[in-house]
C-alpha cells in the first residue's frame, strides 16, 4: 500500500518536469522567433517601420477598413461555419461544401481587395523613403510572392 504514494509522486514529478520544459520551450521560441508572438502580423510590422504619426494613421486606416467591411468578414465566417457543418453530415454533399467554401473565398478576396486599396491610398500620403520601408514589410503580407519555385541562384 505504501507503493502507490511513491508511484504518484514519481508520475507527478515527471508531469511537472514536462510542463516546465514545455512552458520554457514555448517562452524561448516566442521570444526568439520574429514570426511568432504579438508582433507577428504584417500590419504590426508596417506600423513599427513607420514614424509614429504615420504608424498611427496606418493603424487607423486598417481599423477603419476592417470596420467598414464587417459584412464581408461575417459572410466569410458564416460560409466557413456552414461548410464545416455540411462536411460532417451523414449524407455528404461535396458540391454544397464547395459552394460554401467558394462563398468564403469570394468574401475573403473582396476584403483583401479593400485592404489593398486602403494601403495604396495611404501609401500615396507617404514620402518615397517611407513607401520603400512599407513595401519591404508588405513583402511578408499582401505583396508576398509565391514560393512555388526556388529562386534562380547565380553563383
TATA-V650740 format. One record per helix or strand of 2 or more residues. SS is the DSSP state (alpha for helix, beta for strand). FROM is the first residue (numbers start at 1). LEN is the number of residues. Records with the same first field share a line. If there is no record, write none. Layout:
SS->FROM-LEN  FROM-LEN
This chain:
alpha->2-31  42-8  52-17  70-18  94-30  128-11
